[in-house]
Amino acid sequence: EPLNDLSNVFDAASDPVRMYLREIGQVPLLSADDEVRLAKAINKGMEAEERLSNNGSLPP
């Protein structure tokens, strides 16, 4: 009986992992070009945030 209890605990703990792996498998990966575009967009957003927090000007 104790072994059954352990297997139930293991199954309960692994269900979220299985669910996570199943979910990430449904999301398409980015191509190299998409990664570059995303990085550039992130950088532009960070620069815009910095400009807004510095009253419209970037630091030297």
C-alpha distances in whole Angstrom, upper triangle without the diagonal:
4,5,5,7,9,10,11,13,15,16,17,19,20,21,24,25,25,27,30,30,31,33,35,36,38,40,43,44,48,50,52,55,53,51,55,56,53,54,57,57,54,57,60,57,57,61,61,59,61,64,63,62,66,68,68,69,67,67,70
4,5,5,6,9,10,11,13,14,16,17,19,20,23,24,24,26,28,29,30,32,34,35,37,39,42,43,46,49,50,53,51,49,53,54,51,52,55,54,52,55,57,55,55,58,59,57,58,62,61,60,63,65,66,66,64,65,67
4,5,5,6,9,10,11,12,14,15,16,18,21,21,22,24,26,26,28,30,32,32,34,37,39,40,43,46,48,51,49,47,51,52,49,50,53,53,50,53,56,54,53,57,58,56,57,61,60,59,62,64,65,65,63,63,66
4,5,5,6,9,10,10,12,14,15,16,20,20,20,22,25,25,26,28,30,31,33,35,38,39,42,45,47,50,48,46,50,51,48,49,53,52,50,52,55,53,53,56,57,55,57,60,59,58,61,64,64,65,63,63,66
4,6,5,6,9,10,11,12,14,16,18,19,20,22,24,25,26,28,30,30,32,35,38,39,42,45,47,49,47,46,49,50,47,48,51,50,48,51,53,51,51,54,55,53,54,58,57,56,59,61,62,63,61,61,63
4,5,5,6,9,10,11,12,14,17,17,18,20,22,23,24,26,28,28,31,33,36,36,39,42,44,47,45,43,47,48,45,45,49,48,46,48,51,49,48,52,53,51,52,56,55,54,57,59,60,60,58,59,61
4,5,5,6,9,10,10,12,15,15,16,18,20,20,21,24,25,26,28,31,33,34,37,40,42,45,43,41,45,46,43,44,48,47,45,48,50,48,48,52,52,50,52,55,55,54,57,59,59,60,58,59,61
4,5,5,6,9,10,11,14,15,15,17,19,20,21,23,25,25,27,30,33,34,37,40,42,45,42,41,45,45,42,43,47,46,44,47,49,47,47,51,51,49,51,54,53,52,56,58,58,59,57,58,60
4,5,5,6,9,10,12,13,14,16,18,19,20,22,24,25,27,29,32,33,36,39,41,43,41,39,43,44,41,41,45,44,42,44,47,45,44,48,49,46,48,52,51,50,53,55,56,56,54,55,57
4,5,5,6,9,11,11,12,14,16,17,18,20,22,22,25,27,30,30,33,36,38,41,39,37,41,42,39,39,43,42,40,43,45,43,43,47,47,45,47,51,50,49,52,54,55,55,53,54,56
4,5,5,6,9,10,10,12,14,15,16,18,20,20,22,25,28,29,32,35,37,40,37,36,40,41,38,39,42,41,39,42,45,43,43,46,47,45,47,50,50,49,52,54,54,55,53,54,56
4,6,5,8,10,10,11,13,15,16,17,19,21,22,24,28,29,32,35,37,40,37,36,39,40,37,38,41,40,38,41,43,41,41,45,45,43,45,48,47,46,50,52,52,53,51,52,55
4,6,7,8,9,11,12,14,15,17,18,20,22,23,26,27,30,33,35,37,35,33,37,38,35,35,39,38,36,38,41,39,38,42,43,41,43,46,45,44,47,50,50,51,49,49,52
4,6,5,6,9,10,11,12,14,15,17,19,21,24,24,27,30,32,35,33,31,35,36,33,34,37,37,34,37,40,38,38,42,42,40,42,46,45,44,48,50,50,50,48,49,51
4,5,5,6,9,10,10,12,14,15,17,19,22,24,27,30,32,35,32,31,35,35,32,34,37,36,34,37,39,37,37,41,42,40,42,45,44,44,47,49,49,50,48,49,52
4,5,5,6,9,10,10,12,14,16,17,21,21,25,28,30,32,29,28,32,32,29,30,34,33,31,34,36,34,34,38,38,36,38,41,41,40,43,45,45,46,44,45,48
4,5,5,6,8,10,11,12,15,16,19,19,23,26,28,30,28,26,30,31,28,29,32,32,30,33,35,33,33,37,38,36,38,41,41,40,43,45,45,46,44,45,47
4,5,5,6,9,10,11,13,15,18,19,22,25,28,30,28,27,31,31,29,30,33,33,31,34,36,35,35,39,39,38,40,43,43,42,46,47,47,48,46,47,49
4,6,5,6,9,10,11,13,17,18,21,25,27,29,27,26,30,30,27,29,32,31,29,33,35,33,33,37,37,36,38,41,40,40,44,45,45,46,44,45,48
4,5,5,6,8,10,11,15,15,19,22,24,26,24,23,26,27,24,25,29,27,26,29,31,29,30,33,34,32,35,38,37,37,40,42,42,43,41,42,44
4,5,5,6,9,10,13,14,17,20,23,25,23,22,25,26,24,25,29,28,26,30,32,30,31,34,35,34,36,39,39,39,42,44,43,44,42,43,45
4,6,5,7,10,12,14,18,21,23,26,23,23,27,27,25,26,30,29,28,31,33,31,32,36,36,35,38,41,40,40,44,45,44,45,43,45,47
4,5,5,7,11,13,16,19,22,24,21,21,24,24,22,24,27,26,25,28,30,28,29,33,33,32,35,37,37,37,40,42,41,42,40,42,44
4,5,5,8,9,13,16,19,21,18,17,21,21,19,21,24,23,22,25,27,26,27,30,31,30,33,35,35,35,38,40,39,40,38,39,42
4,6,8,9,13,16,18,21,18,18,22,22,20,23,26,25,24,28,30,28,30,33,33,33,35,38,38,38,41,43,42,42,40,42,44
4,6,9,13,16,19,20,18,18,22,22,20,22,25,24,24,27,29,28,29,32,33,32,35,37,37,38,41,42,41,42,40,42,44
4,6,9,13,16,17,14,15,18,18,16,19,21,20,20,24,25,24,26,29,29,29,31,34,33,34,37,39,37,38,36,38,40
4,7,9,13,14,11,13,16,16,15,17,20,19,20,23,24,24,25,28,29,29,31,33,34,35,37,39,37,38,36,38,40
4,7,10,11,9,10,13,14,13,15,18,18,18,21,22,22,24,26,27,28,30,32,32,33,36,37,36,36,34,36,37
4,7,8,6,6,10,10,9,12,14,14,15,18,19,19,21,23,24,25,27,29,30,31,33,35,33,33,31,33,34
4,5,5,6,9,10,10,12,14,15,16,18,20,21,22,24,26,27,29,30,31,33,35,36,34,34,31,33,34
4,5,5,6,9,10,11,13,14,15,17,19,20,21,23,24,26,27,29,30,32,33,35,32,32,29,31,32
4,5,5,6,9,10,11,12,14,15,17,18,20,21,23,24,26,27,29,30,32,33,30,30,28,30,30
4,5,5,6,9,10,10,12,14,15,16,18,20,21,22,24,26,27,28,30,32,29,29,27,29,30
4,5,5,6,9,10,10,12,14,15,16,18,20,21,22,24,26,27,28,30,28,28,25,27,28
4,5,5,6,9,10,11,12,14,15,17,18,20,21,23,24,26,27,29,26,26,23,25,26
4,5,5,6,9,10,11,12,14,15,17,18,20,21,23,24,26,27,24,24,22,25,26
4,5,5,6,9,10,10,12,14,15,16,18,20,21,23,24,26,24,24,22,24,25
4,5,5,6,9,10,11,12,14,15,16,18,20,21,23,24,22,22,19,21,22
4,5,5,6,9,10,11,12,14,15,16,18,20,21,23,20,20,17,19,21
4,5,5,6,9,10,10,12,14,15,16,18,20,21,19,19,17,20,21
4,5,5,6,9,10,10,12,14,15,16,18,20,18,18,16,18,20
4,5,5,6,9,10,11,12,14,15,16,18,16,16,13,15,17
4,5,5,6,9,10,10,12,14,15,16,14,14,12,15,17
4,5,5,6,9,10,10,12,14,15,13,14,13,16,18
4,5,5,6,9,10,11,12,14,13,13,11,13,16
4,5,5,6,9,10,10,12,10,10,8,10,13
4,5,5,6,9,10,11,8,9,9,12,15
4,5,5,6,9,10,9,10,10,12,16
4,5,5,6,9,8,8,7,9,12
4,5,5,6,5,5,5,8,12
4,5,5,5,8,9,12,15
4,6,7,9,9,11,15
4,6,6,7,8,12
4,6,9,11,14
4,7,10,13
4,7,9
4,6
4
